[in-house]
């Protein structure tokens, strides 16, 4: 049986940068406190915790001593403005590892809000409610945006007023198109609707690639953490091209029976999936099918 790891799967630039920054700070002798999971993959978080990176919540900030050696890491997802005020008020140093694509979107969100407030309109963000990136985006504008997850959520919108539509960077292109079309269809003033496709192409481009990759395999093993929003989107792309696709978090979930009769198995993952974990999955499959 041939087992192939997709060479385009794994960490995106923003995640690589955040993890590298954490490792650099540890190497410099700093005590590093990641504000939330540095990546939505429990096994990678555990590896970093083994190096000394501690994961904290916003409520933990008050318990950290304002020492020059203590550094709070703002992960790639970004943070609302209130977090920076909280850290500065606590006298804590921080390393900002917000993904450049997210940082650009945060700036656009502020511009969109200013534009909409001037004309009595509203910003709409397509994104997962409660997701760290979305919390950070809406937190740029004091949570004035409406967050929608699907077209039916648009029932809350006043379509007689101007609208500025944005998207979480890791959303599906197909879903964004559906929401955009529904907004344009229902708007009473379509000329006042502004649409900005802010989906990261490093992520979105993987959907088509994974469909092609999955279509060439007898079976696909998609590896990602349960909390990965991007992982859900990319797994659906795999499953749509190959119904013989399964999603796992760790190699321990695999059994020999899963691979009976398979000749060509593909392994792929989310932008939050470390390559070393996909290699472990490959090695486990090879061991189980000897």
N, C-alpha and C positions, 0 to 999 in steps of 0.2 A: 504494500500500500504506500502511495506517495502522499506525504504531508507537506503542505506549502504555507509559509507565513507570508501574508500580504505585505509587500515592501513599503506600502504607503500608509499603513495603519500605525497607530501609536500617537505619542505626544505631539501636539501642535506647538508652534513657536512660543506662544504665551505660557504654556505649562512648562516647557523646557526652561524658559527664562526664569520663572518663579522658583523652580526646584534648584536650578543652578545658583540663584541668589541665596537661597536658604543654606545650601552646602558651603558656599563661600563664607557666609557669616559664621557658620559653625567652625570652619577651618581657621578663621581669624580669632577664635576664642570667645565669640559672643554666645549669650544665651538667647536662643531664637524662639519666639512665640508666634506661631502661625494663627492668624485670626480666621478661624474656620479651617476645614480640611484644605490643605494646599492643592489637592487634586481629588476629584470624586472617585477615588479608588482606595479602598481600605488597606489593601496589601502594600501599596506604595506609601501610604501614610504611615503604616507600621514600620516600613524600612527607614523612613526619615526620622521617626520617633526613636529608632535604634541609634541614630546618629546624634540624637539630642534635641531634635526639633519638637517642641511641645505644641499641641493644638489647643487653642483656647477659644472661649466665646467672648462676646462683648462684655458680658457680666463679669468676666475674670479680669478685665483690664485694671480695675481699682485695686486688685490684690498684688499687682506687679510693682516692685520697687523701682523708682525712677533712677536707675543706675546706668552709667554710660555703657556698660557691658550688656544691658538688656535691650533687645531689639524686637519690636513687633513687626511681623511680615504681613503686608497687605498683598494678598494673593492675586493671581491673574484676573479673577472675576471682577475685581474693583470693589470700592466701598462708597457708601453715601457720604456726603459732606460732613454729616454729624459725627462720623467716626474719626475724621481728622481732628475735629474740635475736641472730641473726647480724649484722644491720645495727647494732644498738645496741652489740654487742661490737666492731665495726669503727669505731665512732665516726662513723657516717654518718647524715646527715639524710635523711629520706624523706618523700614525699608519698603518703598512702594514698588511692587512688582506687577502692578496693573498691566494687563496686556495692552500694547499700543493700539490695537484695533478697538478694544473696549474703551480706552481713554478717549479716543477720537469720537466714539459714539456718545460718551458722556458729555463731551463738549457740544455735540450736535443736539442732544436732548435739552441742554440749557438754552441753546439758540431757538429751538423749536418752541419751547415753553414761552420764551419772551415774545416770539412772533404771535403765538396763539392768544396770549393774554392781551395783546394789543388790539385784537379783533374779536375778542369774546369767544375764541375757539378752544379746542382741547387737543392735547397730545394723547395718542393711543400707542401703546407698546404691545406688539405681539410677543408673548413670552410666558414662561412658566411662573405662575404666582409663587412667591416665596423663594425663587431661585436667587442665589447670591448676586449674579450679574444684574438681574432685573431689580432687585432691592437697591443695588448701587445706582442703577440708572434713574429710577424713580426718586431716589434720595438726592439726586442732583437738583431736583425741583420741588422739594418738600412734599413728595408723594402726590402731586397734582395730576399725574398721568393716569389714564385708565389702562390697566393691564388686561389683555384678553388672551385666552388660550385657544379659542376656536371661533368660527364665524358666529355661532349663536350667542356668544358673549357680547356681541355688538348691540344687543337689544337695549343695553344701558345708555347707548349713545344718542345725543340730541343731533339728529342729522340735518337740522335747519341751520347749524352753525359750522364754521370752518373746522377742518380736521387736519392734523399732521400725524401721519402713520409712520412708525419706526418698528424695528424688530430686534429682539435679542440676537446676538451674533451667531448663536448655534441653532437657530430655528430651521425648519424645513423650508426649502424654496417653494415647494408645492403648496404648503399650508399658507405661506405668506401670500402667494398668488391668489388663493381662495379668499383670504381675508381682505386683500386689496380690492378684488373684484366686487365683493359684497359691500364694502364701503362705498365704492364708486356707484354701484347700482342703487343704493339706498339714500345717498346724499341728495339733499334738495338743492345744493349748490356745488355741483361737482367741480366747477372752476376754482372753488376755494379749498379744495382738498390737495394737500401736499403729501406725496408718497416718497419715502426714502428706503430703498432696499439696503439695509445695513447688515445683512447676513455675511459672515466671514467666508470668503471663497475658499480659503484653505480647508475649511470644514465642509462647506456645501459641495465643493468639487469632489469630495469623497463619495457622495451618494451615488453618482453615476459610475464612478470607478468600482465601488463595491458591488453594484448590480452586475457589472461585467465580470468581476472576479468570482462572485458567488455563482454566476451562471455557468462557469467552466468547471465547477466542482460537483462531486457526488454528494458531498455533505460539507456544511460550513459550521465551524465552532467560533462564535463571536464572544470575545472576552471583554467584559466591562463591569464596573462597579454598579451596584443597584441605584446609587444616587446620581448617576451620570445622565443628564438630560440629553446630551449629544449622543450618548450610547443608544438611547431608545430610538432616536431618529435613524441612526446608521444601521441598527439591527433590522428595523423595518425595511430598509433598502435591501439588505441581504435577503430577508425572508420573502420579499416580493419577487425576487429573482430566483430564489431557490427555497422551496418549502422545507427542504431538509436542512434547515438552519436552526441551531440551538444557541442559546445565550447562557453563559456561565460566568461566575465571578472568580473561581479558582480551579486548579487542576483536580482537586479532590472530588469534584462533582462528576467526573468522567468515569465511565465503566466500559469494559471490553465489549459488552453487548451493543453499545451504541454504534460501534463501527463494523459490525458484522456485514459482510457483503460490499463494503465500501472499497473503492480502489483509489480515489482521488479526494483527499480531505483538505479543505482550506481553513486557515486560522487568520482571523482579523480582529480588529477592536476599535474602540473609541479614541478620541483625541486625549482622553484621560487614562488610557491603558498603556502601562510601561512595556517596552519591548521585551524586557527580561521575563515578564509574566507570560507573554505569548510563547517565548522559548520554552518555559517550563511546561506549558500546555502541550507543545509539540513533543517534548521529551516524554511526557506522561502517555500520550497517545501511542508513541512508538513502543514504549515499555508494555502497555496493555495489549498491543496487537502483535507481539512477537510470535 
